[in-house]
Amino acid sequence: MTEHLDRRDIDFLLHEWLDVTSLISRPRFAEHSRETFDAVLDLSEDMAAKLFAPHNKLSDQAEPYVGDDGKVVLLPEIGRALSAYGEAGLMAGTFDEDLGGMQLPNTVSRAAMTFFQAANAPTSSYAFLTAGNANLLTTYGTPEQIDTWVRPMLEGRYFGTMCLSEPQAGSSLADITTKAVPADDGTYRVTGTKMWISGGDHEITENIVHLVLAKVPGGGAGVKGISLFIVPKFLPDGTRNDVALVGLNHKMGNRGTTNTLLNFGDGTYRDGSTVGAVGYLVGEEHHGLKYMFNMMNEARIGVGFLATALGHAGYRASLAYAKVRAQGRPVDAKDPESAPIPIIEHPDVARMLLAQKSYVEGSLALLLYCASLLDEEQTGDPDRRARIHLLLEVLTPIAKSWPSQWCLEANSLAIQVHGGYGYTKEFDVEQYYRDNRLNPIHEGAHGIHGLDLLGRKVIMNDGEGLAILVETIGRTISKGREAGDEVAGHAEALADAVGRLGQSTAAVWAPGDPKLALANATAYLEAAGHVVVAWMWLEQVLAADAAASPADAFYQGKRAAARYFFAYELPKTAVQFDLLESLDRTTIDTDPSWL
């Protein structure tokens, strides 16, 4: 077990619950074994502890800045850690062998990355974005584009970004104004400004591969006119492209990751006749947003993992502190002169630790389950792929937003466990909170994902995605009922909540008024998330009961966290479902002038 993440929990989820070793029966993973999977986890755990964790606080204190030469200055340890990560082949973990990859299951690769995210969220973000960029290009790029841009990224020589937002548009991609005009040589000239670009400029690697959304003339209004372009910092011949760093954004957390305002086409290119940065079209014109969703959905799951990792790091820190910090006496103590007890023995501290454990371990289970669905979609039974895809579509907004909300709450509780020490910079938990506060906004705020879940995902294909989710949870409920005793009680509570989820979905859409239906979409997202995480806890308890030594303290911890979640958290959904079914109009009937 590291300070930041519990390896025992990773092993439980991968091997005792998800049985990832069974994947080696599939051709893509045939060269692997339990030993190779564990070797990747061992390597990741070791590198995260030795190369990433030591500079986490340093990179928070030594923010990136622009030097006198106009170049971004970063802590040297960031580059050294990422160089080692690339040299170890971890950037290429899930990619094809002919690209230099290891063809690891997504489930194993995601678990391995969580060690790095827990040890140092800012440094790991460069690798996370680069892998997502490379995944998109291997899916939609030409063989030449893959050779030119993907191979160096997988080797760690280039890094990648995603350039979506603009200062005036934010998350409303229909309102972007960046343009791309075809040039005579088959490339495009890209002009415009992009904001909030993580990893947008640095000197860590030889090149930076920007994936840029822009509009080509004639593409129509809104998102239909959006195309996707590779716009590198340096062109293949080494020439500096017309991509200019305008400035760095100074964030409250995740400070070691540069966050930039970039200008594309600030000057003139080469002979002065054609203005704009050189861009290479990915796929077809006007299909850019469809392509970008490949990286966006991966990034949303990745943000969920990042939030979970930071929640885990805070939980582990507060758990360790609570075991050694002696303060106060039991309320029933007879002797006022008796020695203070470790604060972990106080019921309210136990409550805060149980809450954290239920949030972070429930989130990790959900996210690894989503990763396993991707493995199923890509390598499993072809007849089931459409159903798996729909289930993953429904779970994605939850997997991004629920951990971002509740693992941040775990970080808040970690500070509370530390008391006054918790909000001082001498202790790590205040940084974990600041770093994690970005994740409820990264890759879309809760409101956006609430609209996506209630307005698109659960009603698409006449509600087929929601039906598949309910059916899948139902199988777990049946197993829980068969288990009897406390587990059967959890199963019944979950069955009631699943029923309310379906009932509320129908109720909000019954009037046929989208504005009214979506007025409380965020409440729907939170309630649905609680239902899904309760499902994850029922799954974990069933796996714990099936263990060879079910009375072991680790499994008792799983049962205690599940008990907490079903007693304290799942009942909260009743109030939210009541609100949804009332078709409350408070938010839409409030005049802005009243606020």
Secondary structure, 3 states (H helix, E strand, C coil): CCCCCCHHHHHHHHHHHCCHHHHHHCHHHCCCCHHHHHHHHHHHHHHHHHHHHHHHHHHHHCCCEECCCCCEECCHHHHHHHHHHHHCCHHHCCCCHHHCCCCCCHHHHHHHHHHHHHHCHHHHHHHHHHHHHHHHHHHHCCHHHHHHHHHHHHCCCEEEEEECCCCCCCCCHHHCCCEEEECCCCCEEEEEEEEEEECCCCCCCCEEEEEEEEECCCCCCHHHHEEEEEEECECCCCCECCEEEEEECCCCCCCCCCEEEEEECCCEECCCCEECEEEEECCCCCCHHHHHHHHHHHHHHHHHHHHHHHHHHHHHHHHHHHHHCECCCCCCCCCCCCCCCEHHHCHHHHHHHHHHHHHHHHHHHHHHHHHHHHHHHHHCCHHHHHHHHHHHHHHHHHHHHHHHHHHHHHHHHHHHHHHHHHHCCCCCHHHHHHHHCCCCCCCCCHHHHHHHHHHHHCCHHHHHHHHHHHHHHHHHHHHHHHHCHHHHHHHHHHHHHHHHHHHHHHHHHCCCCHHHHCCCHHHHHHHHHHHHHHHHHHHHHHHHHCCCCCCCHHHHHHHHHHHHHHHHHCCHHHHHHHHHHCCCCHHHHCCHHHC
